[in-house]
Amino acid sequence: MAPILELRALKAFYGQSEVLHGIDVAVEDGGMAVLLGANGAGKTTTLRAICGMVRSEGEILFAGQSLRHRTTEQIAGLGVAHVPEGRGTFVALTVEENLHLGAYTRERNPEEGLQRVYGYFPILAERRRQQAGSLSGGEQQMLAIARALMMAPRLLVLDEPSFGLAPRIVEDIFTIVERIRRDHGVSVLLVEQNASLALELADYAYLIETGYVVTSGSAKALADDPQIRRSYLGY
């Protein structure tokens, strides 16, 4: 089966500065891949290139279609949902208003989508009338993921979903992400500093350093690699 996402010789730029130097990454249909690396390695830039947010060269193929030269809205309409670092919720809107915004790029029944995401995130159903800005950090992260799910995505692109959250909340969020993948066949591309947890969940992993993929393989193989353990897992 062909991967749902393929990056081939991908380069990405901020202005004239080349930040990614021809990387190859793939996400299997229904699978989860994780990008590991230090801050500034190019992980977030990879996600931004996929979603049309930075200038890029090379190939970006999603379900066999090229994403290059498409707008961010067009890419979302094809089924790529991006949850950026920092969550990006509309703090002055209610929880439910935020969720309705997530449905606008895909033709579907919003009420059906609401019931689905409330099933995954019951706390959001309780908070549906609250302003998003009044939620805790963990609840805002749940809202950001739930809003992405309202797009009925085929690929969920998550940038540092654990950032700033307590370990228990992080485990809850990743448990829900795994349920979503299992129940609905949603593929996941994850950038995550919590390498140990990410490697437990992912099928495949890529280690990025200064814009290059320096190591890739099954998540288990990387978790068992002594150098990866010392540098990223702390043992």
Secondary structure, DSSP 8 states (H G I E B T S, - for coil): ---SEEEEEEEEEETTEEEEEEEEEEE-TT-EEEEE--TTSSHHHHHHHHTT-SEEEEEEEETTEE-TT--HHHHHHHTEEEE-TT----TTSBHHHHHHHHTTTS-S-HHHHHHHHHHH-HHHHHTTTSBGGGS-HHHHHHHHHHHHHTT--SEEEEE-TTTT--HHHHHHHHHHHHHHHHHH--EEEEE-S-HHHHHHH-SEEEEEETTEEEEEEEHHHHHT-HHHIIIII--
